[in-house]
Structures are given as C-alpha cells and as structure tokens.
Amino acid sequence: MKNLNYIVENFKKSNLFEKIDKNKFNSLKNYDIFYSLRFDGFGMRIFSYLNCLRIAKKLEKEVVILWDTARSTPATQLHHHEHDDHVIFKDLPIKYFNSDKQSIDKYSKNILGITGKILYLENESYEDVIKELSKLAKNLELNDELNKKIQNISEYEYGIHVRTGDITAITGNEGKGNYYWFARFYVGYKKWFPESLVFKIIKKIGGKKTYIASSSEKFLDKISNLKNITTKEYNLYEKKNIAAMKLIIDIYTLSKCKHLICTQRSAVGLLATFLSNENVISPEDFLDIGEIYDELFSVINNQLTESQSPGKLLKKLIYLYLSRFYNDFFQLKVKKYFKKKVKI
C-alpha cells in the first residue's frame, strides 16, 4: 500500500477500528486459545481470522477459526459458499461449528473478530496495525492448485471492485427472510455503489487496461464487452468450492492492479487492500464526490434507523392493536348496544 495514510483515514472515517479495552485485554490473558468467528461470507471470515491472529501473536496465544457450517447463514444463502471452502488455503486452524445446532456461549469470552472491525490494543498506531495485517494477509498460503492460477494472473493498470445492490444491504439472511434491524447500519449501506457511477469511473479511466470484479453477475455481463475491460478471469475446471475460488481469484487479481479502486467497507476490498503494494482509493474519492456520497447515505441511514427502530415499531404495533380494538369493540359492540337502546 503506497498511500497508507489515506487508507488509515478512510478506515477511521468508516469507523472500522475497534479498541480492545483494558478489561477485555486482561480477560484475554486468561485463555490459551482465541477463537475467530463470523457467520457471513468467506472474505469476512478470513478478514476476521487475520484480526484474531494479529492479537493472538501479540499475546502469544493460539488461534482457532470456528467455521460455521450452518445452511441458514448468509454464507450459503447469499454467497453460495460450501462448508469446506477453507480448503483453498493451506493449514487454516479450523474447528467446525454449526450455529443452527450449537451455541457460541462457551466460546464467547475469547472470541475475537466477530464485529468485523479492525482490532487494536492501547498504544498501537493505526498505521502499524494495517502494516501487520497486510503482512499476515500476504503470508496466507493458498493450496497448490489455486496458487498456480494466482501466479499466472494478468496485471492491469486499474482494478475496480463494486457491489451494486444485488445482495440486500439491510438483511442478515435474505434466503430465510430473517430481517435484522441491527444489520441496518451506515457502513453496511456504503458498501453499495450505483452502476451509473461505475460507468463514470470507466469513462474517467479512459480505455486503460482494467479488471472489474463485482458481486453482481448481471452487472458484469453489462460491461464485459467494453473495450479493455476484463471480468471473471477464472478458468476453473473444478467442481468444488467454486464460489470461494472465484472470490479469491478476484481479490488477488485486484491486489495486483497498479491502481485499485474499491470500497474499504467490503471484505473483498479490505483483503485486496491488505494484499496490494500499490495505490488504493475509494470509488467516491476517485470521482471526487465523497461529501455528496457521505451526505446521501447519512440521510438514508438516519431515515431508516428512525422509521424502523424498535421504539417506532413498538408504537406501530400498539397503534395497530388499538385500531383493531376500536373496530372490533367500539364500532361493533358499543354501537350495536346503543342502537338497541334507541329502538327501545
């Protein structure tokens, strides 16, 4: 990362840093093993592991990844991952865990990384934290077959990663229809970038050799025929772990680009940033619309938080039942009673 200071400021702006306070730090000293856990996609699980691993090395502890195999999680429902996707890396310290059947309570006190933020200790500088995470990411070993593919990846002048809203930004589990109010947060919304603005980025790049990765197949199909634009450079013949392999190939391809344009709020962008030795910039800053973008999503977030907060929902529920009470009791029974009185 050539522009480390910019990246740190961007992470701070997105509230991605999380300090481990003294109480938590003292508590962690009592454990020999730290557990890394995420219920969502493959990229965020690896990002969580790197965070946990970095802290564990500081305290000379072991790390185990609680690898959720539940079929009801976003990893399978949204991202189509398989329970053993971890095999694309060598020697990850995996312990299978099924959140549909097991509770995390017995691990909860020594789980690190579950919040999806960058953990740091007191007196650590953000710059040093990012450098250490970058080194750990670069030291991850892919399996031999995938490593060969990565070594043969073409290099591009520009790399772009965007998420254009194909996966819902406000639910924790779209497939099961479980809508989580607490999943609706500012950083979550800002993962998404309008397609029209992506075309503006492509236009501004001016025909230079560019690789584009996206979570939207429809969007990639739209841009696949554009001049000097490459997408989905996979060449996969395997039948297993396809979703994870495609994701990793995208991440490593993006990291090799001379100029990387990506949001640092998505796991793909975060991992590509850690692996990159080049300049990294967010899409909104590349187009110089950062202030407008921030204001827009602040308005969206504030409105949805207000309208869908538990307090507001409770008021709506009370109003609903009062309305029913009025219709069922007052209009039907009370009016009927007085009608009878009038007839007498």
ABEGO torsion letter per residue (X at the ends): XABAAAAAAAAAAAGABBBBBAAAAAAAAABABBBBBBABBAAAAAAAAAAAAAAAAAAGBBBBBBBBABAABAAAAAAGBBAAAAAABBGBBBBBBBAAABBAAAAAAABBGAAGBBBBBBGBBAAAAAAAAAAAAAABBBBAAAAAAAAABBBBABBBBBBAGABBAABABAAAGBBBAAABBAAAAAABBBAAAAAAAAAAAGGBBBBBBBABAAAAAAAAABBGBBBGBAGBABABGAAAAAAAAAAAAAAABABBBBBAABAAAAAAAAABABBBBBAAAAAGAAAAAAAAAAAAAAAAAAAABAAAAAAAAAAAAAAAAAAAAAAAAAAAAAAAAAAX
